[in-house]
Amino acid sequence: MTFANPQYFWLFLVFIPIIIWYVIKNKKANPTILVSSTMPFDKLPTSWKVYLRHAMFAFKLAAIGCLIIILCRPQTRDRWQTSETEGTDIVIALDVSTSMLARDFKPDRFEAAKEVASHFVTGRETDNIGIVIFSGESFTLVPMTTDKGVLINYIQDIKMGMLEDGTAIGDGLATAINRIKAGKAKSKSIILLTDGSNNTGIVAPLTAAEIAKKIGVKIYTIGIGTNGNALYPVGYNFYGKMEYQSLPVVIDEMTLKKIAATTGGTYFRATDKNTLKNIFVEIDKLEKTQMDVKQFSHTEDNYMPWAILLLIIVCFDIIVRNTILRNIP
């Protein structure tokens, strides 16, 4: 245990004048009476209430001590802890182009993909996972980490319009490869979720797949979209509300299948949320390897036990003073 304000421990010096004052006060507070002899009182025992009055003074000192410790702010210490565990390296590359707002999924493709990704992360307790988002450009949202709380929070905070619109599948894969290549796990995989065709970017999707193959990274591709037509966003009306139009669902399945086949992965066509979840079964079969995991513990104030003890002492003092040691006027 550490203390944020250890300088306040000097306040314990106040005990010295308080104790001196108490001793002097007790000497002067004893009443005197003149008697011819004290022999009849010599064998009388001292009342337990006398000891209780002194004990109450000790309780007051303890209450002051608790208050001083609270002012010192006791804390649990920050620390890094390294442990060995089995896991795999995974990067989720999520398409955030405007077409992901199509409503063939409930409430739309974008929210359904986020929900499934969050659920997936929750179930991968020992894996090293990163998040990449892409549309007309790509961006590393979360570097590789085992902190599932951070991953889930960032996934839930993904907003449409964070990047320039478009579908740069190759750039998204290239960014994901750059993130995952330094991982220590024997098994490395990229999960690509997209609903369209590559129409912009610098890196061609199949070129990125070849790079992934050379460094031993599997790519699992998921084409998101129902068969037939779907309601796609086409713009905002006069009142600022998004308008939708029924349009054919077009996914470059041929390219997605080639990307998966090149790297030894699997292509999935997700026509609904349940199909999306099937990726979990395949990912659970990935080979795992021993790797070091660093966990960081945050500093937290730990003054509550002292506050509770202070409250107990004060309540006890009030009760005793108004019952057992109550003064009669």
N, C-alpha and C positions, 0 to 999 in steps of 0.2 A: 504494500500500500504506500502511495506517495501523497504529498500534500501540496496543494497549489499555493497556499500562503503560510509556509512554515514559520515566518517571522512572528506570527501571532502567538506562538508558543511562549513568547516572553511574557504574555499576559498572566501566566501561571505565577509570576512573581507577586501578583496582587494577593496571593494566599498568605504571604508573610504578615503584612499589616492586619489582614482580617483575623488571623489566628491570634495575634498579639492583642488586638482589640477585644476579642471574645474572652480571652483569659482574664484581662483586667476588668472587664465588665462583670464577670462572674464573681470575682473577689469582692467587688463593691456591692454586688446585688444581694449577698447573703445577709439576712437580718440578724441582729444581735439581741440578746436578752440576758439580764443579770439574774443568776440563780446562785444559791448557796453551795450547791454541789451538782456535778454532771454525772455522778456515778449511776443514777437510775437509767440514764440514756446510753451508757457505754455499750450495752449489749443489744441495743435496738438495731435491726438491719437497715441498710440504706434502701429506700424505695426504688423499684425498677423504673419508675417514672423519671427519676433523676438521670439514670443512664440513657433513657429514651430521649430526654431533652438534649443531652450531649450528642446522641446519635443524629438528631434532627439537624444539628449544626453541620455534622459531617455530610449529611445528605445535601445541604445547601452548597457546600463546597463541591460536591460531585456534580450538582446542576450547573454551577459556574464552569466546571471543567468541561462538561459536555458542550456548553455554549462556545467555549474557546476552541474546542476541536472542530465544531461546525464551521467557525470562522476560518479555520485553517484549511477547510475544504479537502477532506480526505478523498482520494481518487484511486481507481484501479489503473494500473500502469499499462501504457501502450507497449505492444511487443509484437515482433514477427516470430511466427512459429513455422518451422519447416517439417513436413512429414512426407512419407512416401505413400503413394496410392496408385491404383490402377485406373487408367482413363484413356481418352482419345482426344485428338485435336479436331475441332469442328468450327467452321465459319459459316454462318447463315447469311446469304446474299439475298436481300429482299428488294424486289422491284417496287418503287414508289412513284411510278409514272401515273398520270391522271386517269388512264384507262383502268387502273386498279380500283377505281370507284364504281365500276360496273356492278349492277345489282342482281347478278345471277347467283350471288352468295348473300347470306343474311348477316349483317345489314348490307355489306358490300364485300368485294374481294379483299380490299385493303385491311379492313377490320378483322375479317376471318383469318387472314394470313398472320396478323399480329397475335390473335388469340391462340392459334395453333403453335406459333413459334414460342410464345410464353409458356404454354403447357409443356412443350418439348424441353425447354431449358430447365424447367422445374424438375423433370424426371432424370436429368443428367447430372447427378450429384458430384461426381468426381472428374467430369470432363472439363477440358480447357476450351472455352467457347468465345468466339468473337462475332460481332455483328457488322455487316457492311450493307449500306443502302445505295441504290443506284436508280437513275432515270436517264436524263441526258448526260449526266456525269456521275461519278461514283465517290463515295465518302465512307471512311471507317468510322462507324458510330461508336463501337466499343472494341478496344483491342482485346487480345486473348486474355481471358480471366476465368477463375473458378468461382468468382463471387456472383452467385445466382441472383441475389437481391439487386445488384447493380444492373445486370443484364435485363432482368424483367422490367425494372423501372425505365430503362432507356427504350426498350421495345414499346412499352405502353405510351411513351412520350413522342414516338415518331409521328410526325404530322405531314400531311400531303402538302406539297409545295416547298419542302425544305431544299430541294435541288431543282435545277433547270429541267424542264420537261423533255421527254424523249425516252428512248429505250436503248441504252448502251450496255447490252449484255456482256460484250467482250471486256469493256472497262470495269464492269462490276466484278467479273471473274478475275481480272488482273489484280485488282485491289485486294480481293480475298486471298489470292495466291501469295501476294507479298506479305500478308499478315500471318498466314499459316505456315509458311516455309521454315520459319525459325523454331517451330514447335518441337518438343522433345519426344512426343508420343510416336510410337511405331505406326499407328493408324492415323491418317490425316484425311479429312473429308470436307467438301464444300457442299452445302445444300442451297441450290439456286431456285428461287421462287419468282416466276415471271408469267405475265399473261399476254405477251406480244412477240414481236419480231425485232431483231436488232436493226435499228434505223439511224444510229448515230454513234459517235465515239471514235477512239483512235485504234483500239485493239480489236481485231476480228475475233468472234467467239471461238472458232475452231483453232485459231492460233493460241488463244489462252488455254484451250483444252490440251494442246500439244505440250505446252509448258508445264501444265499440271501433271501430265503423264510422266514427263522426264523426272520430276521431283517426287513422284510416288503419291500424288494427291488424287483421290477419287472425287468425282463430281456427281452428285445426285440432283437431277434436274426435275422440276415440277412445273408443268404447264397448267396454269390456273384459268379455268373458264369452262362453262357448260358447252354442250354440243348444240349448234344452231344459232339462234339470236340471243342477244342480251341487251339490257338497257344500259347504254353508255352515256356518260356526261358529255354534253355538247356546248355548254356555256351557261351564263347566268341571265336570267330574265330581268325585266325592268325593276322588279322588287328585290333583286339581289339573291334570288333563290336559284339553286342549280337546276337546270333542265336536262332531261334525259330523252334519248331516242333509241328505238330498237334497231340494232345493227348486227350484222353477222360477226360471230366470234372467230377471229383469225389468230392462230398461234402457229409459230414456225416450229412445228413438232419435229420436222426432219432434222433441223439444226440441233434442237435440244436432245434428240436421240443420239446424234453423232457425238455431241459433247460427252454424254454419259458413257457411250460405248467406247470412246477413245480412252477414257480414264478408268474404265472398269467399274463404273457406277451404274445406276439404273434410272430410267426415265419413268415418271409418273404423270398421268393426265388426271388432274384433280377437277372433277366436275361438281363436287360438293365437298362439304367440310369433312365428312367421314373418309373420303378418299385422301384428302390432305393428311389425315392422321395416320394413314397406312405407312407413311415414310418412317414413323417411329419404329415400327416392327423391323424394318430393314436396317436402320441405324443401330438398333440394339444388338445386331449380329456382328458389328464391327469388332475387329481384334483390338484388345486393349493391351497397354504396356505399363511398366512401372515408371513413374515420374515423380519428381519432387514438387510438392505444392506448398506455396508460402501463404500463410494466413495472417492477416493483420487484425489485432484486437484494438478497438478504440478506447480512448480515455473516457471514463464516466465518473461523475461525482458519486461518492458513496457515503453521504452524510446521514441518510435516513435512519440507520440503526442508532446513531447518537441522538438524533432528534426524537426518536421514539423513547429512548431511555430518559431524555430530559423531560418529556411529557409525563412519563410515569413517576419520576421523582417529584415533580411539581404537584401532580394530583395526590400523591401519597402525603406530601407535606400539608396540603390544604385539608385533607381528611383528618389527619392526626391532630392538627392544630385546633380543629373545630369539634373534636370528639374527646379523645383521651386526654390531651393536654390543653383543653379549653380552660381559659382563665375565668374565674368567677369575680365579677366586679365587686 
